[in-house]
């Protein structure tokens, strides 16, 4: 159930990717216009900023009220997107949709922290994130299927249906916030909880790492359609390539729990971060050696490996960041999500604008994200890598 709730966030992104061409045509944009990437960016910014509200709400009123309120706003944003008469209005509706999706996301992370800790939390989080990542396997194909029988507006309308299904299913979800852990909505108390989050070196460091990694990943999400369509002229294969890579990522996340149990969450994150940086260097070298367009098969293979490593780093880094935050889990989930998603979306939008008809900008982004993540990890761990995660 928590995995399906978290998947609502991914569905709000990936379902409409095949509709980008139709949206360009509907609003009179050029066939290679990157303006539609703003549909993804606006959603991410709304998702990020609203967590500053949903976090304190989840810690004051409980996880279930937060979920229902978020799903209601999610449905309103999806409906407004479907009815938008212009691209600016669509941006605004997508921002509202993103704000709604923040509620279920904060609630799901807080529930995991309420119930689990340490390596066990890492395994549960990995399972939830595996389903979250598997959504892109079916979402573009589902979007394409809707487009085959209806207009692009019905692709957005599906978000309303999904929100209703999740709301009905989650009736059986128990409330996990104990009464003694409820925090009043006093500005001073909320501020103290936020300071507690950002003053913890482990939490702050891994939040910054999540920000950098999410930046390059969000750019991949927003620009993948135009990369495969413009650089390689294979727009017809985009849903299959995108879904296939997501499937590989999902398999990696599914097996992540076994790897975490054997090696520990920190060892896995640190090793995968080193690998992520090396593969980023390889991707950029291949791009530079082929005038920005490596053979499609080679590019897909290297990209898939890069994103598999990302899929191992991201949920486990989130686990490490959340681990010391048991007393303020809702606020912690909000701050971590707000910083990483808002900062990442802005970084990703800058990388989107660097698109030059080649894969060199995205390859450079992966390498720089790896180098920055390594530096942040060394700072967070005071230079000591591969140490076990404490329990609690």
N, C-alpha and C positions, 0 to 999 in steps of 0.2 A: 504494500500500500504506500509506504513512504517513497519507494522507488518510483511509483506511478505519479505521486505528488511532485517529486523532484523533476520528473520527465515533462511536466507541464511547462517548465521553463524552456527546455530544449525544443519542445514542440512549437512554442511561440517563435522560434528562430528558424528551424529547419523546414517546416511545412511549406513555407512560401518561397523557398529558394527557386524552385522551377518556374515560379510565376514572374520572376524578374523581367523576362522578355515581354510578357503581356502587359506588365505595369509600365514599362518604358513606352510601349506603343500607346497605351491608354492616356498617358500624360504628355505625349508628344516629345519624348526624349530620344536622343540618338541611340542607335543599336548598341554602341559600345560605351554608353554613359555609365559612369560610376555613381551617379546621384542616387540610384536605388540602394546603394550600400548604406545610406542614411536610415533606411528602414530598419536595418539591424542595429546600427549605432544608437538610434533613438530608443529602441527597446532596451538595450543594455544600460543606457544612462538612467532610464526610469527604474529599471530593476535595481540598479546600484543605490540611487538616492533614497528610494522609498524604504530601504532596509533600516535607515536611521529612525524611521517611524515604527515599522513593524517589530523591531527588536524590543524596545521598551514596552510596546503593547503586548507582545508575547510573554514578557516577564511579569506584567501586571495582571492581565486578564486571562492568561492561559494559552495553551497551544491551539486548541480547537477553535475558539472564537477568532483567533488570528487567521487560521486557515480559511474559515468561511468568509470572513471579510475580504481576504485577498482574492479568493476565487470569484467573489461577486464583482470586484473591480476588474479582474482578469476578463470576465465575460463581457463587461461593458466596453473595455478597451478593444476586444476582438470584434464586437459588433460595430463600434465606431470605425474601426479600420475597414471593415467590409463596406461601409456606407460612405467613406471619405470621397468628396468630390474633387479633391486636388492633392498634389503631392505634399505641400505643407500641412494640410489637414491630416494626411496619412501619417506624417511624422509625429504630429501631436497625439493622434490616436494610438500609435505604436508606443509612444512614451507612457501614456496612460496604461496600456496593456502591460508594459514592463513593470510599472509600479504595482499593478495587481499581482504579477507573478512573484514579486519579492516576498509577499506574505507566506505563501506555501513553502518557498525555499527556506526562509528563516525558520519557520515552524518545523520543517523536516529535520534540519540540522540540530535544532534545539532538542527535539525529541530523542535523537540519537545520543546526544551528550547527556540528556537526563537519564537514559537507561544504561549506557555503557561508558567505559573508559579504557585508556591504554591501548594495547594491541588488539583487544576485542573490539574496541570502537573502530580501529583501523579496518578490521575485516568486515564489519557491518557497513561502514562507510563505503568500502570498495564495492560491495554488492550493490548498494544503492546507486553509486556512480556508474557501475557497469550498465545497469538498466538505463540510466540517464544518457550514457554515451551511445547505447544501442538504438535510441530513438531516431538518430539520423539515418539509420539503416532503412527504416520504413517510411520516415516522414517525407523525404523528397518524392519517393514513389507514390505515396498516398496523395501528395500535392499534385503530382503529374496525373494521377487517376482522376482527381476532381476536375482538373483542367480539361481532361478529355471529354467531359460531359457537361461542364458548367464554366462560368467565367472565373477570373482570378478572385473576384470578391467572395465566392463561396469557399475558397481556400482559407481566407481569414475567418469566415463564418464557422468553420469547423472548430475553431478555438472555443466558441460558445458552447458547443455540444460537449467538448471534452471537459470543460469546467463543470458542467452539470453532472456528468458521469462521476467525476472525482468527488464532488460534493455528496452525492448519494452513497458512494462506496465508503467514504470516511466517517459516516455516522457511527460505525462500530469501533472507531479509533478511541482508545481511552485517553483521558487527560493525564499527562505525565508530569505537569508542574505541581510540586507539592505546595500546599498552602503556606508553609513557613518560608518558602523561597520566593514568594510573590514580592515584587518591588513596587512601591508607590510611584505614580507618574509625577514625581517632583523633579524639577529641573536640576537641582543640586545632586540628587541621588543618581539621576541618569548621567550627569556629567562625571560623577565619581566612578560609576561603572565603566564609562567610556575611557576614563583615565587609567583605570585598572587594566583594561584591555591593551591600550597602546603603550603602557609603561612596562609591560612584560617583554623582555628581549626576545624570547622564543616566539611568542605570538606575533609581535611586530615584525620580526625578521621574516617569518614564513608568510605573513600577509603580504609583505612587499614582494617576496618571491612569486606568490600567486598572481600578483598584479602584473609583473613583467611577463610571465608565461601566458596569462590570459590575454594580454595585449596582442601577442603574435597569433594566438589561436583565434581570437575574434576577427583578426584581419584575414586569416585563412577562411573563416566562415563567410565573411562578406565578399571576398574576392575570388573564391574558388570557382564560382560559376563563370566569371569573365576570363579567368586563367585558362580553363579547359575549353571555353568557347572561342576566345580571341587568340590566345597564344598557340593552341593546338588545333583549333577549328573542329572540335569534337563536342559541341554542345549537346548533341544527341546522346552522348555517353555519360553526361554529367551525373544524372541521378544514380547510375550504376557505379561509377567511380567513387562518388561521394559516399554512397551507402556501403560499398565494399570496404573502403578505408575505415568507416565507422564500425563496421562489423569486426574488423581486426582489432580495433581499439577496445571494443566491448569484450572480445575474447580475452584480451590481455588483462582487463580489469576484473573479469570473472575469476581468472587464475591468480589475481593479485593477493587474495586472501591466503592462499596456500604459501605464496612466496613470503608474505609478511610473517606468517606463523613460523617459517623456517629461519629467516634471516633478520627479522625485525624491521619496523617501519622506517627507522632512520637510515639503516644500512641500504635499504631499497631506494629511498629517496636520493641519498647522496650518490650512490652508484649510477642511478638512472640519470641524474643531473649531469654527471660527467659524460655519460654516453650521449645525452641530448646535445651537449656542446660539440662533441666530436662529429656527430652526424650533421649538425648545422654547418660545420666547416666543410664537410664533404659535399653537402648540397650546394653551397655557394661556389665551391671549386668546379663542380660539374656545370653549374649555370654559366660561370665565367668562361669556361673552356668551349662552350657551345653557343656563344653569342646569345645567351639568355633563354635558350630553348633546348634543353637536353631531350634525348629521345623519350617519348611519352611513357613507355614501359619502365625505363630506368627512373624517371622522375617520380612516377607513382610509387615505385618500390621504396625509394629513399624517403619520400614524403610519408608513406605508411609507417616506416620504421621510426621516423621522427615523432609521429603522432602516437605511436604505441608507447614510446618513452614518456611523452607528455601525459598519457592516460595513466601511467604508473606514478608519476610525480604529483599530479594535481590533487587527487583525493587524499593521498597520504600526507602531503604537505598541509592540507586543510585539517587533517586529523592532528598533526603535531601542533598546529596553531591553536586548535580548540582545546587541547588536552589540559592546560592549566586553568581553564575558564569555567569549571563546573559551577561555581557560585553565581555566575552571570552569563549563563549559556545563551540566552536569547539575545542579550546585548552584544555578546562576543560574536555570535553568528552574524548579527547585523553589521557591526563595524568591519569584520573581516570581509564580508560580502560587499559592503559599500565601497571600501577602499579598493579591493581587488577588481571588482567589476567596473566601477566608474573609471578608475585609473587605467585599467586594461582596455576599456572601450575607447578612451581618448588616445591612448598609444596606438591602438589598432587603427583608428581613423586616420592618424598621421601616416601610418604605413600604407593604408589603402590609397592615399593620395599620391604616394610615390610610384604607383603602378605605371610602367613605361612600355607595356606591350611584351614584357619578358617576365621570367620567374626570378630575376636577380633581386628585386626588392624584397619579396617574401623570404627568399633564401638568406639574405642579409639579416632580416628580422629574426629568423630562427637562431642564427649564430649569435647575434647580439643578446638575445634573450637568454641563451645558454650561458654566455659569459657573465652577464649580470646576475643570473641565478646562482652561479658558483660563488661569486663575490659576496652576495647577500648571505648565502649559507655559511660561508666561512665566518662572517661577522656574527651571525646568530649563534653559532656553535663555538665561538671564541677560538676558532682554528682547529677544533677537535671534531673530526668527521667519524661516521660509522659507529657512534655510541648508541647503546640501547635506549628506548623510550621508557621513562619511568611509568609506573602504574598510578593513575589518578591525576 
